Amino acid sequence: MWQHWLNGILGLWVIVMALMGLQNMTTIVVTGAIISVVGFWGALQKST
């Protein structure tokens, strides 16, 4: 379960890195957003 939280945090980190002036900012922000959403969504799902 902690892996999902880690994925969400890494996704946010990708977004922050994009805002620090890296090239292809749009691609990096979209990728980070997708990673974050999927990671946090997985973390919030009840394990069965």
Buried (B, 14 or more C-beta within 10 A) or exposed (E): EEEBBEBBBEBBEBBEBBEEEEEEBEEBBBBBBEBBEBBBEBBEEEEE
